[in-house]
């Protein structure tokens, strides 16, 4: 499909130096903050959403997946929309769609209503986020001003995940879980009102929209995730489970055929021809799967078993964000000396150790004794890897294709996280059912008549029997999460190659400003960072060795 094209004109000039550009940057960064906040702020609210709307633990994963699948699946198409139709116009449209979806989600009375709203949020985020970054390049002249703007953008993204953890706890504890969605409404409206006044429209470029590719890939992934989550409840022989997997394979096959024939594919398949880049994409799939699962299940554990309040739960995850940022900073400092591969191998190994430690979690585990230590080990390992993977993914890519290369890395993170979480939920459900088989007789022999009546009505075991089921399922899920990390470590060890030209480039070039930001953002499972795009937009990657 061809995009509408206006008569070419000279590029929009940046606003005059001073107050106007400062407000323009505030508007752009506010959008990024809103999108980054959305997963971490909702993550803290999951137990309350589950109770309020009656989600099962397995289906609760859709509150995350509905957003990340549409976000990741449409992210590259959203960037293309801004190039062809005008970035400010598309930016405002994405923000307003995000606001509408947030408002509808906050009003949800049924599970399907919330999931539909979360999907619509993902569409809005996929439109607004990539254009927000692009607007910096059209608002600020290349050089120190633009570099400073990118630095502010990175800092806002880094603070977003940590802010979301605390803000989510405050809103849920003092108001209601619905306010983690309602809070986006006033912010988004102010952004939409300020954008036309302080941000100038960009030049529109000719191009095509690979809508068929974006839709078939997104639908295929949704069906694949649905198949895994349904299997967790109804088994692998269920007709709808098998039908979902079959339909997913058909859609993904059609997507591959479309991409090989499209002149401007939403995912350029040639990016996977480079051994290192393909390896990084594989690592990101595995690591995002482990990371999304870890935060999902630990959120349930600390609130449902340890009895943490939402606010306390938010503070409980802050050390992970900090240690990821420290790991990324350490990697940035020593990458020129040692190259990316050692950090990728050691980082994936530390992630494996942290997740393996978490497999020992049970109902008697405490936060200080059973949760904090392994999450810090995991977090430091993830911090070491984010910088390295970012650099390897962009190595040898022409400047005109750097946005696509970094966009695929970010999309891979979202899709890998959703798919991995669905697999872990399947493992959780199977282990939980097996544990429930042992716990139900114990419950019936000790329960009061009121407890038995409630169990017949809801099918849910109360504490302490229900806690045993939850802890057993979570521990089993961490076993598979650790396997994901092992696969990532093997890819780093066997697939990734260090070239002499890469080391020479690292020793002679300045490290990017924002990988630490991406890792800190990812700590909360948040919206993908545009860290790699920042650097590529102003420098372009060096030639491949």
C-alpha positions in Angstrom: 0.0 0.0 0.0 1.4 3.4 -0.9 1.5 6.2 1.6 0.1 9.6 0.8 2.8 11.9 -0.4 2.8 15.7 -0.5 4.9 17.8 -2.8 8.5 17.6 -1.6 9.6 20.6 0.3 12.6 21.7 2.2 13.0 19.9 5.6 11.3 21.6 8.5 13.6 23.9 10.4 14.2 23.3 14.0 12.5 25.7 16.4 14.5 28.7 17.5 17.1 28.1 20.2 15.8 28.4 23.7 12.4 28.1 25.3 10.5 26.7 22.4 12.9 23.8 21.8 13.1 23.0 25.5 9.3 22.6 25.6 9.4 20.6 22.4 11.9 18.2 24.0 9.7 18.0 27.1 6.7 17.0 24.9 8.6 14.3 23.1 10.2 12.9 26.3 6.8 12.9 28.1 5.4 10.7 25.4 8.4 8.3 25.8 7.9 8.3 29.6 4.2 7.5 29.2 4.9 4.5 27.0 7.9 3.2 29.1 5.8 3.5 32.3 3.0 1.4 30.9 4.3 -2.1 31.5 6.0 -1.6 34.9 3.1 0.4 36.3 0.6 -2.3 35.2 2.9 -5.2 36.3 2.6 -4.1 39.9 -1.2 -3.9 39.6 -1.6 -7.5 38.3 -2.7 -9.2 41.5 -5.4 -6.6 42.0 -6.5 -6.8 38.4 -6.7 -10.6 38.8 -9.0 -10.2 41.9 -11.1 -7.5 40.4 -11.9 -8.9 37.0 -11.6 -12.6 37.8 -8.5 -13.5 35.7 -7.0 -17.0 36.2 -3.2 -16.9 36.7 -2.7 -18.3 33.3 -5.0 -15.7 31.5 -3.5 -12.9 33.6 -0.4 -13.1 31.3 -2.6 -11.6 28.5 -2.7 -8.3 30.4 1.0 -8.0 29.5 1.0 -10.0 26.2 -1.9 -8.0 24.7 0.2 -4.9 24.9 3.6 -6.2 24.0 2.5 -8.3 21.0 0.7 -5.5 19.3 3.5 -3.1 20.2 6.3 -5.3 19.0 4.4 -6.5 16.0 3.6 -3.0 14.7 6.7 -1.1 15.9 8.5 -1.1 12.6 5.3 -0.2 10.7 4.7 2.7 13.1 8.2 4.1 12.3 7.4 3.9 8.6 4.1 5.7 9.0 5.9 8.7 10.5 8.4 8.8 7.5 5.6 8.8 4.9 2.8 10.7 6.5 4.7 13.2 8.6 6.1 12.5 12.0 4.2 15.1 14.1 0.9 14.1 12.6 1.6 10.4 13.3 3.0 11.2 16.7 -0.2 13.0 17.8 -2.4 10.2 16.4 -0.4 7.6 18.3 -0.6 9.5 21.6 -4.4 10.1 21.2 -5.0 6.5 20.4 -2.9 5.5 23.5 -5.0 7.9 25.6 -8.3 6.5 24.4 -7.2 3.0 25.0 -6.0 3.8 28.5 -9.3 5.5 29.4 -11.3 2.5 28.1 -9.0 0.1 29.9 -9.6 1.9 33.2 -13.4 1.5 32.7 -13.2 -2.2 32.0 -15.7 -4.4 33.8 -14.9 -7.6 32.0 -11.6 -9.4 31.1 -12.1 -9.1 27.4 -12.6 -5.3 27.7 -9.3 -4.8 29.4 -7.5 -7.1 27.0 -9.0 -5.2 24.0 -7.9 -1.9 25.5 -4.4 -3.2 26.2 -4.1 -4.3 22.6 -5.2 -0.8 21.4 -2.6 0.7 23.8 0.0 -1.4 22.0 -1.1 0.0 18.6 -0.9 3.5 19.9 2.5 2.9 21.5 3.9 1.4 18.3 2.8 4.5 16.4 3.9 7.1 18.9 7.2 5.7 20.3 9.4 5.5 17.1 8.1 8.8 15.8 8.9 10.4 19.2 12.6 9.6 18.7 12.6 10.6 15.1 11.2 14.0 16.0 14.4 14.8 17.9 16.3 14.6 14.7 14.0 17.1 13.0 13.7 19.4 16.0 17.4 19.7 16.9 20.4 20.4 14.6 23.0 17.8 14.4 25.8 18.3 16.9 25.9 19.1 20.6 22.3 20.2 20.8 21.0 17.0 19.3 23.4 14.9 21.4 22.1 16.6 24.6 18.5 16.0 23.5 19.3 12.3 23.0 20.9 12.3 26.4 17.7 13.7 28.0 15.6 11.2 26.1 17.7 8.4 27.3 17.6 9.6 30.9 13.8 9.8 30.8 13.6 6.3 29.5 15.9 5.0 32.1 13.9 6.7 34.9 10.7 5.4 33.4 10.9 1.8 34.5 11.8 2.7 38.1 9.2 5.4 38.2 6.6 3.0 37.0 7.3 0.5 39.8 6.8 3.2 42.5 4.0 5.1 40.8 2.1 1.8 40.2 2.4 0.9 43.9 1.3 4.4 45.0 -1.7 4.4 42.6 -2.9 0.9 43.5 -2.4 1.3 47.2 -3.9 4.7 47.6 -6.5 4.8 44.9 -7.3 1.8 42.7 -5.7 -0.4 40.1 -7.7 1.4 37.4 -5.6 4.5 37.9 -2.5 2.9 36.5 -4.4 3.3 33.2 -6.3 6.5 33.9 -3.0 8.3 34.7 -2.1 8.3 31.0 -5.2 10.3 30.1 -4.2 13.8 31.4 -0.6 13.3 30.4 -1.5 12.2 26.8 -4.0 15.1 26.3 -1.4 17.7 27.4 1.1 16.1 25.0 -1.4 16.2 22.1 -2.3 19.9 22.8 1.3 21.0 23.0 2.7 19.1 20.0 1.2 21.3 17.2 2.4 24.5 18.9 6.0 23.5 19.8 6.9 20.7 17.3 7.1 21.4 13.6 6.0 18.9 11.0 8.7 16.8 9.2 9.1 16.4 5.5 7.1 13.5 4.1 9.0 10.9 2.1 7.6 8.5 -0.5 7.2 5.0 0.6 5.0 1.9 1.0 3.4 0.4 4.0 3.8 -3.4 4.5 0.5 -3.7 6.2 0.0 -7.3 5.1 3.4 -8.3 6.6 2.7 -6.4 9.9 -0.8 -7.9 10.3 0.1 -11.5 9.4 3.1 -11.5 11.8 1.1 -10.0 14.6 -1.9 -12.4 14.2 0.5 -15.4 13.9 2.2 -14.5 17.1 -1.0 -13.9 19.0 -2.3 -17.3 17.9 0.9 -19.0 18.9 0.8 -17.4 22.3 -2.9 -18.3 22.7 -2.1 -21.9 21.9 0.5 -22.1 24.6 -1.7 -20.4 27.2 -4.7 -22.6 26.3 -2.6 -25.7 26.6 -1.7 -24.7 30.2 -5.4 -25.1 31.1 -6.9 -27.5 28.6 -4.0 -29.7 27.6 -2.1 -30.3 24.4 -4.8 -32.5 22.8 -7.5 -29.8 23.1 -9.0 -29.1 19.6 -8.7 -25.3 20.0 -5.1 -25.6 21.2 -4.2 -27.6 18.1 -6.2 -25.3 15.9 -4.5 -22.2 17.3 -1.0 -23.7 16.6 -2.0 -24.7 13.1 -3.4 -21.3 12.3 -0.3 -19.6 13.7 1.9 -21.7 11.4 -0.2 -20.7 8.4 -0.1 -17.0 9.3 3.6 -17.0 9.9 4.3 -18.9 6.7 2.3 -16.3 4.8 4.2 -13.6 6.6 7.5 -15.1 5.4 6.3 -15.3 1.9 5.2 -11.7 2.0 8.5 -10.5 3.3 10.5 -12.2 0.7 8.5 -10.5 -2.1 7.9 -7.1 -0.6 10.0 -4.2 -1.9 9.9 -2.5 1.5 9.3 -5.3 4.0 8.4 -4.5 7.6 11.2 -6.9 8.7 14.0 -7.0 6.2 15.0 -10.7 6.1 18.5 -10.0 4.9 19.3 -8.7 8.3 19.4 -12.3 9.5 22.1 -13.3 7.0 24.8 -11.9 9.2 25.9 -14.6 11.6 26.4 -12.3 14.6 23.3 -10.3 14.1 21.1 -13.4 13.7 22.7 -14.7 16.9 21.9 -11.5 18.8 18.3 -11.7 17.7 18.2 -15.3 18.9 19.7 -14.3 22.2 17.2 -11.4 22.7 14.3 -13.8 22.1 15.6 -16.1 24.8 16.6 -13.5 27.3 13.4 -11.5 26.9 11.4 -14.6 27.5 13.3 -15.3 30.8 13.1 -11.6 31.9 9.4 -11.1 31.3 8.6 -14.4 33.0 10.8 -13.5 36.0 9.1 -10.2 36.7 5.6 -11.6 36.1 5.9 -14.5 38.5 7.9 -12.6 41.2 5.2 -9.9 41.2 2.6 -12.5 42.0 5.0 -14.2 44.6 5.8 -11.1 46.6 2.3 -9.9 46.8 0.3 -13.1 47.0 2.6 -15.2 49.1 4.9 -12.8 50.9 2.0 -10.4 51.5 3.8 -7.2 50.2 1.6 -4.2 49.5 1.8 -2.8 45.9 4.0 0.0 47.1 6.4 -2.3 48.9 6.5 -4.6 45.9 7.5 -1.6 43.7 10.4 -0.8 46.0 11.4 -4.5 46.1 12.2 -4.5 42.4 14.2 -1.2 42.4 17.5 -2.9 43.2 17.2 -4.9 40.0 16.9 -1.7 37.9 19.9 -0.2 39.6 22.1 -3.3 39.2 21.2 -3.6 35.5 22.3 0.0 34.9 25.5 -0.7 36.8 26.2 -3.8 34.7 25.6 -1.8 31.5 27.9 0.9 32.7 30.7 -1.6 33.5 30.3 -3.2 30.0 30.4 0.2 28.3 33.7 1.0 30.0 35.5 -2.2 29.2 34.0 -3.2 25.9 36.8 -1.4 23.9 39.4 -3.6 25.7 37.7 -7.0 25.6 35.1 -6.8 22.9 31.4 -7.8 23.1 31.6 -11.6 23.2 33.0 -12.0 26.8 30.2 -9.8 28.2 27.6 -11.7 26.3 28.8 -15.1 27.5 29.4 -14.1 31.1 26.1 -12.1 31.1 24.1 -15.0 29.9 25.8 -17.3 32.4 25.0 -15.0 35.3 21.4 -14.8 34.1 21.3 -18.6 34.1 22.7 -18.7 37.7 20.2 -16.2 38.9 17.3 -18.0 37.4 18.6 -21.4 38.6 18.8 -19.9 42.1 15.1 -18.8 41.8 14.0 -22.4 41.1 14.5 -23.1 44.8 11.8 -20.6 45.7 9.0 -22.1 47.9 6.4 -20.9 50.4 9.1 -20.5 53.1 11.3 -18.2 51.0 11.8 -14.6 52.1 12.6 -11.5 50.1 16.0 -11.0 51.6 16.9 -14.7 51.7 15.3 -16.0 48.5 14.5 -13.3 46.1 16.9 -10.3 46.4 20.2 -12.3 45.8 19.2 -14.2 42.6 17.5 -11.1 41.0 20.7 -9.1 41.6 22.8 -11.8 39.9 20.3 -12.0 37.0 20.2 -8.2 36.7 23.9 -7.7 36.5 24.2 -10.4 33.9 21.5 -8.7 31.8 23.2 -5.3 32.1 26.4 -6.8 30.7 24.6 -8.1 27.7 22.4 -5.2 26.6 25.3 -3.0 25.6 27.0 -5.8 23.8 24.0 -7.0 21.9 23.1 -3.5 20.8 26.6 -2.9 19.3 26.7 -6.3 17.5 23.2 -5.9 16.1 24.3 -2.6 14.4 27.7 -3.7 13.3 28.1 -3.6 9.5 24.7 -2.1 8.8 24.5 0.8 6.4 23.2 4.1 7.9 20.0 3.9 5.9 19.2 0.5 7.4 20.3 1.1 11.0 16.8 2.0 12.0 15.5 -1.3 10.7 18.3 -3.2 12.4 17.7 -1.7 15.8 13.9 -1.8 15.4 14.0 -5.5 14.7 16.1 -5.9 17.9 13.5 -4.0 19.9 10.6 -5.9 18.3 12.3 -9.2 19.0 12.5 -8.2 22.6 8.7 -7.6 22.8 7.7 -10.7 20.8 10.2 -12.9 22.6 9.0 -11.7 25.9 5.3 -12.5 25.0 6.1 -15.9 23.5 8.4 -16.8 26.4 5.9 -15.7 29.0 3.2 -17.9 27.4 5.5 -20.9 27.5 6.3 -20.3 31.1 2.7 -19.9 32.0 2.0 -23.3 30.3 4.7 -24.8 32.5 3.3 -23.0 35.6 -0.2 -24.3 34.9 0.9 -27.9 34.4 3.0 -27.9 37.6 0.3 -26.1 39.5 -2.3 -28.7 38.5 0.0 -31.5 39.6 0.6 -29.8 43.0 -3.1 -29.2 43.4 -3.7 -32.9 43.1 -1.7 -33.4 46.3 -3.0 -30.3 48.1 -6.8 -30.8 47.6 -7.0 -33.9 49.8 -5.0 -32.1 52.5 -7.3 -29.1 52.2 -10.5 -31.2 52.4 -9.3 -33.0 55.5 -8.5 -29.7 57.4 -10.9 -27.1 55.9 -13.9 -25.6 57.7 -17.3 -25.9 56.1 -17.2 -22.3 55.0 -13.8 -22.9 53.2 -15.2 -26.0 51.5 -18.2 -24.1 50.2 -16.0 -21.3 48.9 -13.7 -23.8 47.2 -16.7 -25.5 45.4 -17.8 -22.0 44.3 -14.5 -20.7 43.0 -12.3 -23.8 42.5 -9.4 -21.8 44.1 -7.6 -23.2 47.1 -7.1 -20.7 50.0 -3.8 -20.2 51.8 -1.7 -22.1 52.8 -2.7 -24.8 50.4 -3.1 -22.4 47.5 0.3 -20.8 48.3 1.8 -24.3 47.9 0.3 -24.6 44.4 1.4 -21.1 43.4 4.9 -21.6 44.7 5.3 -25.0 43.0 4.1 -23.6 39.6 6.5 -20.6 39.9 9.5 -22.7 40.8 8.8 -24.9 37.8 8.5 -21.9 35.5 11.9 -20.7 36.6 13.4 -24.0 35.5 12.4 -23.4 31.9 13.4 -19.7 32.2 16.9 -20.9 33.2 16.9 -23.1 30.1 16.1 -20.1 28.0 19.2 -18.3 29.5 21.3 -21.4 28.8 20.4 -21.3 25.2 21.3 -17.6 25.0 24.7 -18.5 26.6 25.3 -21.2 24.0 24.5 -18.8 21.2 26.9 -16.3 22.6 29.6 -18.9 23.0 29.2 -20.7 19.6 27.6 -18.3 17.2 29.0 -14.9 18.0 32.4 -14.1 16.5 34.7 -11.3 17.4 36.3 -9.6 14.4 39.5 -7.6 14.6 37.8 -4.7 12.9 35.2 -4.6 15.6 37.8 -4.3 18.4 39.6 -1.5 16.5 36.3 0.3 16.0 35.5 0.1 19.7 38.9 1.4 20.8 38.6 4.3 18.5 35.0 5.3 18.9 32.9 6.8 21.7 30.5 4.4 23.3 26.8 5.1 22.7 25.0 7.2 25.3 22.1 5.0 25.9 22.6 1.2 26.2 22.4 1.6 30.0 19.1 3.3 29.5 17.8 0.4 27.4 18.8 -2.1 30.0 17.3 -0.1 32.9 14.1 0.3 30.9 14.0 -3.4 30.1 14.4 -4.2 33.8 10.8 -3.6 34.2 9.8 -5.3 31.0 8.9 -1.9 29.6 8.4 -0.6 26.1 11.4 -1.1 23.9 14.1 1.6 24.1 15.3 3.3 20.9 18.8 3.4 22.2 20.4 1.9 19.2 18.4 4.2 16.9 19.7 7.2 18.7 23.3 6.5 17.9 22.7 5.2 14.4 20.6 8.3 13.5 23.5 10.6 14.2 26.6 8.5 13.4 25.6 5.5 11.3 27.5 2.2 12.0 31.0 1.8 10.8 31.9 -0.6 8.0 31.9 -4.3 8.7 35.2 -6.1 9.1 
